[in-house]
């Protein structure tokens, strides 16, 4: 009788431990902030990520703006630095959205404008999304996962995954 209780207890402990392990493995990954390119590395970098300074004044009504879902700060096209391909908008807990400008070297920028489905462009958009952000073009058009799926339909891709 005592041995039977011990076996039952060990089975319960094993089932509970396995359940907790599965739940922990299924937890979403921690959001890592989008890396910013240091000013000393910017001249030679293929991709530069720079924070867009917050607006000191409210945008004029005629200025084109776009809002990310959950963000309180619009993207103001006039504030986006020249040569920017994408703007990553990360909503923060304080209510102010952090915006990061993503710019490529001219050769890659031309490639991304013509073929946004290419790897370097897609990689930068995924970096933004992994940090919890929303991707916008410099013209304030959001690139959603549905847009990404449309890009993938244009090309034939072979993806090898480890999972």
N, CA, C and O of each residue as an XYZ file, in Angstrom:
652
protein
N       0.818     -1.188      0.000
C       0.000      0.000      0.000
C       0.863      1.253      0.000
O       0.592      2.192     -0.749
N       1.896      1.278      0.831
C       2.791      2.435      0.894
C       3.562      2.565     -0.417
O       3.772      3.676     -0.906
N       3.982      1.440     -0.986
C       4.712      1.460     -2.248
C       3.807      1.998     -3.359
O       4.264      2.762     -4.209
N       2.532      1.607     -3.360
C       1.591      2.062     -4.382
C       1.413      3.572     -4.316
O       1.345      4.228     -5.355
N       1.335      4.141     -3.102
C       1.203      5.586     -2.954
C       2.458      6.289     -3.475
O       2.366      7.333     -4.120
N       3.612      5.721     -3.197
C       4.876      6.304     -3.661
C       4.949      6.316     -5.180
O       5.441      7.276     -5.774
N       4.459      5.246     -5.811
C       4.469      5.185     -7.271
C       3.499      6.211     -7.836
O       3.814      6.899     -8.807
N       2.328      6.316     -7.236
C       1.349      7.305     -7.704
C       1.898      8.716     -7.560
O       1.768      9.537     -8.467
N       2.506      8.989     -6.427
C       3.076     10.311     -6.196
C       4.167     10.624     -7.211
O       4.218     11.734     -7.740
N       5.033      9.668     -7.488
C       6.113      9.910     -8.439
C       5.557     10.110     -9.855
O       6.098     10.893    -10.635
N       4.466      9.392    -10.180
C       3.842      9.601    -11.489
C       3.222     10.986    -11.581
O       3.335     11.645    -12.614
N       2.572     11.432    -10.522
C       1.967     12.769    -10.503
C       3.056     13.821    -10.637
O       2.914     14.775    -11.403
N       4.137     13.652     -9.899
C       5.247     14.602     -9.974
C       5.831     14.618    -11.387
O       6.150     15.687    -11.908
N       5.971     13.460    -12.005
C       6.517     13.379    -13.361
C       5.588     14.062    -14.365
O       6.050     14.779    -15.251
N       4.272     13.839    -14.226
C       3.309     14.454    -15.143
C       3.297     15.964    -14.968
O       3.274     16.698    -15.956
N       3.313     16.437    -13.738
C       3.321     17.879    -13.473
C       4.612     18.498    -14.002
O       4.575     19.576    -14.595
N       5.738     17.846    -13.802
C       7.018     18.361    -14.295
C       7.036     18.425    -15.816
O       7.508     19.405    -16.394
N       6.529     17.396    -16.458
C       6.478     17.383    -17.920
C       5.550     18.474    -18.444
O       5.851     19.124    -19.445
N       4.424     18.673    -17.767
C       3.488     19.720    -18.179
C       4.119     21.095    -18.060
O       3.968     21.927    -18.955
N       4.823     21.341    -16.966
C       5.494     22.630    -16.793
C       6.580     22.832    -17.840
O       6.754     23.940    -18.347
N       7.302     21.787    -18.161
C       8.347     21.899    -19.184
C       7.743     22.250    -20.543
O       8.296     23.071    -21.276
N       6.611     21.631    -20.879
C       5.953     21.929    -22.147
C       5.441     23.362    -22.156
O       5.589     24.062    -23.158
N       4.847     23.806    -21.066
C       4.341     25.182    -20.998
C       5.464     26.200    -21.118
O       5.306     27.215    -21.795
N       6.584     25.946    -20.478
C       7.725     26.876    -20.561
C       8.301     26.904    -21.977
O       8.725     27.957    -22.454
N       8.317     25.772    -22.636
C       8.851     25.709    -24.003
C       7.930     26.426    -24.987
O       8.389     26.920    -26.017
N       6.639     26.487    -24.679
C       5.685     27.128    -25.576
C       5.547     28.624    -25.322
O       4.829     29.302    -26.057
N       6.201     29.146    -24.324
C       6.102     30.567    -24.008
C       6.717     31.378    -25.139
O       7.714     30.958    -25.726
N       6.134     32.544    -25.456
C       6.697     33.352    -26.539
C       8.092     33.855    -26.150
O       8.367     34.078    -24.971
N       8.970     34.032    -27.142
C      10.314     34.494    -26.826
C      10.286     35.929    -26.307
O       9.380     36.700    -26.623
N      11.270     36.264    -25.525
C      11.357     37.622    -24.996
C      11.651     38.585    -26.137
O      12.435     38.271    -27.032
N      11.031     39.742    -26.107
C      11.238     40.750    -27.141
C      12.567     41.448    -26.889
O      12.823     41.961    -25.799
N      13.393     41.456    -27.905
C      14.670     42.148    -27.785
C      14.571     43.456    -28.554
O      14.002     43.480    -29.645
N      15.107     44.544    -28.016
C      14.996     45.824    -28.708
C      15.771     45.813    -30.020
O      16.758     45.093    -30.168
N      15.312     46.613    -30.961
C      15.980     46.692    -32.257
C      17.359     47.323    -32.052
O      17.470     48.374    -31.422
N      18.407     46.689    -32.579
C      19.753     47.233    -32.361
C      19.960     48.530    -33.148
O      19.568     48.628    -34.311
N      20.568     49.505    -32.512
C      20.872     50.798    -33.124
C      22.321     50.783    -33.592
O      23.201     50.307    -32.874
N      22.575     51.298    -34.787
C      23.938     51.352    -35.315
C      24.697     52.476    -34.626
O      24.248     53.622    -34.651
N      25.839     52.176    -34.012
C      26.635     53.243    -33.385
C      27.115     54.249    -34.439
O      27.438     53.847    -35.557
N      27.167     55.545    -34.110
C      27.598     56.555    -35.088
C      28.991     56.280    -35.671
O      29.259     56.625    -36.822
N      29.869     55.666    -34.888
C      31.214     55.386    -35.393
C      31.203     54.300    -36.466
O      32.095     54.272    -37.315
N      30.211     53.403    -36.447
C      30.120     52.322    -37.429
C      29.265     52.686    -38.643
O      29.293     51.971    -39.644
N      28.515     53.771    -38.577
C      27.562     54.125    -39.625
C      28.195     54.340    -41.004
O      27.605     53.902    -41.992
N      29.366     54.990    -41.133
C      29.894     55.227    -42.488
C      30.176     53.956    -43.285
O      30.002     53.965    -44.503
N      30.595     52.885    -42.662
C      30.920     51.663    -43.388
C      29.857     50.591    -43.328
O      30.052     49.509    -43.882
N      28.744     50.851    -42.677
C      27.716     49.826    -42.486
C      26.826     49.695    -43.714
O      26.507     50.689    -44.367
N      26.425     48.461    -44.028
C      25.506     48.220    -45.141
C      24.085     48.633    -44.766
O      23.302     49.049    -45.619
N      23.766     48.511    -43.480
C      22.451     48.900    -42.965
C      22.675     49.767    -41.741
O      23.471     49.423    -40.868
N      21.980     50.884    -41.674
C      22.058     51.722    -40.474
C      20.671     51.830    -39.862
O      19.671     52.024    -40.553
N      20.647     51.697    -38.552
C      19.401     51.854    -37.795
C      19.610     53.016    -36.838
O      20.443     52.936    -35.936
N      18.861     54.092    -37.029
C      19.004     55.280    -36.190
C      17.655     55.660    -35.610
O      16.638     55.550    -36.293
N      17.628     56.107    -34.354
C      16.342     56.529    -33.777
C      15.865     57.821    -34.438
O      16.657     58.720    -34.720
N      14.567     57.894    -34.676
C      13.960     59.116    -35.206
C      13.597     59.966    -34.006
O      12.862     59.506    -33.131
N      14.096     61.210    -33.937
C      13.787     62.037    -32.766
C      12.304     62.359    -32.694
O      11.659     62.546    -33.726
N      11.752     62.427    -31.475
C      10.330     62.759    -31.345
C      10.081     64.190    -31.819
O      10.965     65.043    -31.744
N       8.876     64.436    -32.305
C       8.535     65.764    -32.820
C       8.407     66.742    -31.668
O       7.789     66.437    -30.648
N       8.987     67.907    -31.833
C       8.886     68.948    -30.811
C       7.539     69.652    -30.910
O       7.019     70.144    -29.909
N       6.978     69.702    -32.106
C       5.678     70.333    -32.313
C       4.762     69.325    -32.991
O       5.218     68.342    -33.575
N       3.474     69.585    -32.904
C       2.505     68.712    -33.561
C       2.609     68.883    -35.070
O       2.860     69.994    -35.537
N       2.425     67.819    -35.846
C       2.511     67.947    -37.300
C       1.371     68.803    -37.854
O       0.280     68.863    -37.288
N       1.653     69.445    -38.952
C       0.625     70.237    -39.619
C      -0.454     69.291    -40.146
O      -0.153     68.138    -40.456
N      -1.701     69.750    -40.254
C      -2.761     68.868    -40.729
C      -2.503     68.313    -42.128
O      -2.993     67.234    -42.461
N      -1.743     69.035    -42.950
C      -1.491     68.565    -44.303
C      -0.355     67.550    -44.377
O      -0.162     66.912    -45.412
N       0.404     67.392    -43.282
C       1.528     66.450    -43.286
C       0.991     65.028    -43.283
O       0.144     64.691    -42.456
N       1.480     64.172    -44.212
C       0.996     62.794    -44.228
C       1.468     62.034    -42.995
O       2.650     62.058    -42.650
N       0.548     61.372    -42.352
C       0.880     60.601    -41.159
C       0.211     59.243    -41.246
O      -0.723     59.037    -42.021
N       0.704     58.331    -40.444
C       0.112     57.004    -40.360
C       0.284     56.528    -38.937
O       1.279     56.862    -38.293
N      -0.662     55.755    -38.430
C      -0.572     55.268    -37.058
C      -0.404     53.762    -37.059
O      -1.093     53.035    -37.775
N       0.533     53.316    -36.236
C       0.692     51.885    -36.027
C      -0.398     51.440    -35.055
O      -0.793     52.224    -34.192
N      -0.897     50.207    -35.167
C      -1.894     49.732    -34.220
C      -1.334     49.763    -32.802
O      -0.286     49.174    -32.537
N      -2.012     50.434    -31.906
C      -1.562     50.511    -30.527
C      -0.579     51.638    -30.277
O      -0.244     51.902    -29.123
N      -0.106     52.311    -31.315
C       0.847     53.401    -31.137
C       0.084     54.709    -31.044
O      -0.952     54.881    -31.686
N       0.601     55.630    -30.243
C      -0.051     56.922    -30.112
C       0.653     57.992    -30.920
O       0.096     59.074    -31.108
N       1.848     57.733    -31.402
C       2.601     58.707    -32.167
C       2.543     58.355    -33.639
O       2.898     57.240    -34.022
N       2.095     59.299    -34.485
C       2.056     59.002    -35.911
C       3.446     59.104    -36.529
O       4.342     59.747    -35.983
N       3.600     58.463    -37.665
C       4.834     58.630    -38.437
C       4.650     59.893    -39.248
O       3.691     60.009    -40.010
N       5.554     60.835    -39.093
C       5.506     62.064    -39.863
C       6.579     61.955    -40.929
O       7.768     61.885    -40.621
N       6.154     61.941    -42.188
C       7.083     61.716    -43.287
C       8.183     62.766    -43.309
O       9.319     62.451    -43.667
N       7.880     63.999    -42.939
C       8.897     65.053    -42.969
C      10.000     64.827    -41.935
O      11.091     65.377    -42.085
N       9.744     64.026    -40.879
C      10.755     63.755    -39.847
C      11.649     62.583    -40.199
O      12.697     62.404    -39.579
N      11.262     61.783    -41.176
C      12.041     60.605    -41.535
C      13.307     61.070    -42.256
O      13.218     61.831    -43.219
N      14.488     60.622    -41.803
C      15.731     61.053    -42.452
C      15.767     60.635    -43.927
O      15.208     59.602    -44.293
N      16.423     61.438    -44.769
C      16.499     61.069    -46.189
C      17.274     59.765    -46.369
O      18.214     59.481    -45.627
N      16.869     58.982    -47.358
C      17.524     57.710    -47.631
C      16.982     56.560    -46.807
O      17.495     55.444    -46.896
N      15.956     56.808    -46.008
C      15.374     55.764    -45.160
C      14.478     54.864    -45.998
O      13.646     55.336    -46.773
N      14.665     53.551    -45.826
C      13.843     52.577    -46.547
C      12.617     52.204    -45.714
O      11.497     52.182    -46.226
N      12.832     51.910    -44.425
C      11.755     51.487    -43.527
C      11.826     52.273    -42.224
O      12.880     52.782    -41.840
N      10.674     52.360    -41.553
C      10.597     52.926    -40.208
C       9.978     51.859    -39.324
O       8.891     51.354    -39.605
N      10.683     51.519    -38.246
C      10.187     50.540    -37.286
C       9.555     51.312    -36.129
O      10.224     52.122    -35.488
N       8.291     51.072    -35.861
C       7.568     51.760    -34.793
C       7.286     50.761    -33.688
O       6.559     49.788    -33.884
N       7.875     51.014    -32.515
C       7.680     50.153    -31.342
C       6.850     50.900    -30.312
O       7.309     51.899    -29.759
N       5.630     50.431    -30.045
C       4.855     51.060    -28.978
C       5.520     50.791    -27.636
O       5.973     49.677    -27.373
N       5.578     51.800    -26.800
C       6.199     51.614    -25.488
C       5.124     51.706    -24.415
O       3.987     52.093    -24.685
N       5.502     51.345    -23.200
C       4.548     51.353    -22.091
C       4.153     52.766    -21.681
O       3.078     52.970    -21.117
N       5.008     53.735    -21.956
C       4.726     55.121    -21.572
C       3.743     55.791    -22.520
O       3.322     56.921    -22.271
N       3.370     55.113    -23.608
C       2.437     55.692    -24.563
C       3.122     56.363    -25.733
O       2.476     56.618    -26.750
N       4.402     56.658    -25.629
C       5.167     57.272    -26.717
C       5.806     56.169    -27.543
O       6.519     55.326    -26.999
N       5.565     56.161    -28.831
C       6.127     55.129    -29.697
C       7.569     55.496    -30.058
O       7.873     56.645    -30.375
N       8.441     54.497    -30.002
C       9.828     54.701    -30.426
C       9.907     54.372    -31.903
O       9.443     53.319    -32.338
N      10.494     55.273    -32.670
C      10.615     55.062    -34.107
C      12.090     54.952    -34.466
O      12.918     55.740    -34.010
N      12.402     53.955    -35.297
C      13.770     53.729    -35.741
C      13.784     53.727    -37.260
O      13.024     53.001    -37.902
N      14.666     54.559    -37.832
C      14.812     54.616    -39.283
C      15.795     53.542    -39.719
O      16.863     53.397    -39.124
N      15.445     52.793    -40.748
C      16.303     51.734    -41.289
C      16.680     52.146    -42.706
O      15.819     52.273    -43.576
N      17.979     52.354    -42.929
C      18.467     52.777    -44.245
C      19.538     51.809    -44.722
O      20.359     51.337    -43.935
N      19.523     51.519    -46.012
C      20.505     50.641    -46.632
C      21.492     51.477    -47.444
O      21.244     52.652    -47.716
N      22.611     50.865    -47.828
C      23.517     51.522    -48.765
C      22.758     51.683    -50.086
O      21.816     50.930    -50.332
N      23.132     52.628    -50.935
C      22.340     52.906    -52.148
C      22.061     51.700    -53.035
O      20.957     51.581    -53.568
N      23.026     50.802    -53.208
C      22.804     49.634    -54.066
C      21.697     48.728    -53.514
O      20.817     48.285    -54.251
N      21.757     48.467    -52.221
C      20.755     47.590    -51.591
C      19.410     48.308    -51.511
O      18.366     47.675    -51.671
N      19.418     49.620    -51.266
C      18.159     50.374    -51.218
C      17.442     50.306    -52.557
O      16.222     50.141    -52.601
N      18.191     50.432    -53.655
C      17.576     50.332    -54.988
C      17.000     48.930    -55.204
O      15.917     48.783    -55.771
N      17.716     47.912    -54.756
C      17.238     46.538    -54.871
C      15.947     46.342    -54.067
O      15.001     45.717    -54.547
N      15.917     46.880    -52.842
C      14.735     46.718    -51.990
C      13.530     47.484    -52.527
O      12.391     47.051    -52.352
N      13.776     48.619    -53.179
C      12.654     49.345    -53.778
C      12.065     48.558    -54.951
O      10.851     48.531    -55.148
N      12.938     47.923    -55.718
C      12.478     47.183    -56.892
C      11.944     45.797    -56.520
O      10.935     45.347    -57.064
N      12.630     45.121    -55.584
C      12.256     43.761    -55.181
C      12.225     43.667    -53.650
O      13.193     43.195    -53.054
N      11.146     44.102    -53.003
C      11.097     44.081    -51.531
C      11.082     42.677    -50.933
O      11.231     42.520    -49.721
N      10.902     41.655    -51.770
C      10.884     40.288    -51.257
C      12.282     39.727    -51.036
O      12.417     38.621    -50.512
N      13.319     40.453    -51.418
C      14.695     39.964    -51.299
C      15.115     39.835    -49.830
O      14.572     40.499    -48.946
N      16.089     38.970    -49.602
C      16.543     38.614    -48.261
C      16.945     39.754    -47.355
O      16.458     39.810    -46.226
N      17.825     40.692    -47.787
C      18.232     41.759    -46.860
C      17.065     42.618    -46.401
O      17.008     43.030    -45.243
N      16.134     42.888    -47.309
C      14.972     43.714    -46.961
C      14.083     42.966    -45.967
O      13.634     43.520    -44.963
N      13.846     41.698    -46.278
C      12.998     40.873    -45.426
C      13.619     40.697    -44.043
O      12.907     40.707    -43.039
N      14.928     40.537    -43.984
C      15.619     40.350    -42.710
C      15.413     41.574    -41.810
O      15.116     41.426    -40.625
N      15.567     42.760    -42.358
C      15.401     43.971    -41.547
C      13.968     44.127    -41.057
O      13.744     44.590    -39.939
N      13.002     43.750    -41.876
C      11.614     43.824    -41.423
C      11.361     42.833    -40.292
O      10.632     43.138    -39.348
N      11.965     41.641    -40.386
C      11.803     40.638    -39.328
C      12.484     41.076    -38.034
O      11.971     40.801    -36.950
N      13.623     41.749    -38.128
C      14.288     42.270    -36.926
C      13.354     43.240    -36.213
O      13.246     43.222    -34.987
N      12.688     44.076    -36.979
C      11.745     45.031    -36.392
C      10.590     44.304    -35.716
O      10.216     44.644    -34.594
N      10.027     43.314    -36.382
C       8.886     42.593    -35.807
C       9.275     41.797    -34.568
O       8.490     41.695    -33.625
N      10.502     41.222    -34.562
C      10.958     40.481    -33.377
C      11.078     41.392    -32.165
O      10.965     40.934    -31.028
N      11.305     42.672    -32.401
C      11.405     43.606    -31.281
C      10.032     44.112    -30.854
O       9.931     44.947    -29.956
N       8.971     43.611    -31.494
C       7.619     44.023    -31.122
C       7.121     45.208    -31.927
O       6.092     45.793    -31.589
N       7.830     45.573    -32.986
C       7.483     46.755    -33.763
C       6.637     46.462    -34.984
O       6.403     45.309    -35.346
N       6.189     47.530    -35.603
C       5.442     47.483    -36.850
C       6.313     48.152    -37.909
O       6.958     49.165    -37.640
N       6.330     47.584    -39.113
C       7.186     48.080    -40.183
C       6.380     48.973    -41.115
O       5.299     48.604    -41.572
N       6.927     50.157    -41.390
C       6.331     51.094    -42.328
C       7.375     51.474    -43.359
O       8.569     51.479    -43.063
N       6.935     51.793    -44.572
C       7.853     52.352    -45.555
C       8.065     53.814    -45.197
O       7.367     54.352    -44.337
N       9.012     54.452    -45.843
C       9.254     55.873    -45.584
C       8.066     56.727    -46.029
O       7.952     57.888    -45.637
N       7.182     56.150    -46.846
C       5.984     56.864    -47.298
C       4.776     56.570    -46.406
O       3.650     56.902    -46.779
N       4.980     55.963    -45.251
C       3.940     55.677    -44.244
C       2.966     54.581    -44.647
O       1.800     54.621    -44.253
N       3.420     53.605    -45.424
C       2.597     52.459    -45.771
C       3.074     51.282    -44.926
O       4.248     50.917    -44.981
N       2.166     50.680    -44.138
C       2.562     49.576    -43.277
C       2.765     48.298    -44.097
O       1.977     47.981    -44.988
N       3.832     47.580    -43.775
C       4.100     46.287    -44.396
C       3.694     45.233    -43.371
O       4.396     44.996    -42.388
N       2.566     44.618    -43.618
C       1.994     43.639    -42.704
C       2.434     42.234    -43.106
O       2.995     42.054    -44.187
N       2.189     41.232    -42.253
C       2.467     39.856    -42.663
C       1.699     39.445    -43.930
O       2.179     38.603    -44.690
N       0.528     40.023    -44.163
C      -0.207     39.729    -45.396
C       0.551     40.267    -46.606
O       0.580     39.629    -47.658
N       1.159     41.432    -46.457
C       1.987     41.989    -47.533
C       3.189     41.087    -47.777
O       3.571     40.848    -48.922
N       3.788     40.583    -46.689
C       4.933     39.671    -46.810
C       4.527     38.392    -47.553
O       5.296     37.873    -48.363
N       3.329     37.890    -47.279
C       2.850     36.682    -47.961
C       2.689     36.953    -49.457
O       2.964     36.086    -50.286
N       2.245     38.150    -49.789
C       2.122     38.527    -51.203
C       3.495     38.589    -51.865
O       3.650     38.174    -53.013
N       4.487     39.104    -51.149
C       5.856     39.127    -51.670
C       6.336     37.696    -51.941
O       6.953     37.427    -52.972
N       6.050     36.786    -51.010
C       6.507     35.401    -51.153
C       5.835     34.689    -52.323
O       6.422     33.778    -52.907
N       4.618     35.088    -52.674
C       3.949     34.477    -53.819
C       4.638     34.844    -55.130
O       4.544     34.108    -56.113
N       5.331     35.981    -55.143
C       6.003     36.420    -56.361
C       7.232     35.583    -56.681
O       7.602     35.445    -57.847
N       7.854     35.035    -55.679
C       9.106     34.312    -55.892
C       8.958     32.862    -55.453
O       8.123     32.532    -54.612
N       9.770     32.023    -56.028
C       9.809     30.633    -55.600
C      10.948     30.534    -54.607
O      12.091     30.856    -54.931
N      10.647     30.097    -53.417
C      11.650     30.040    -52.364
C      11.728     28.662    -51.779
O      10.712     27.995    -51.587
N      12.917     28.243    -51.501
C      13.124     27.007    -50.773
C      13.658     27.422    -49.415
O      14.720     28.038    -49.326
N      12.944     27.095    -48.379
C      13.379     27.442    -47.027
C      13.624     26.169    -46.252
O      12.746     25.312    -46.143
N      14.794     26.053    -45.727
C      15.134     24.926    -44.881
C      15.051     25.382    -43.432
O      15.699     26.350    -43.035
N      14.272     24.695    -42.676
C      14.088     25.066    -41.273
C      14.591     23.962    -40.376
O      14.521     22.784    -40.726
N      15.090     24.337    -39.240
C      15.622     23.372    -38.290
C      14.507     22.706    -37.488
O      14.704     21.619    -36.945
N      13.344     23.343    -37.408
C      12.274     22.774    -36.585
C      11.345     21.888    -37.332
O      10.403     21.350    -36.750
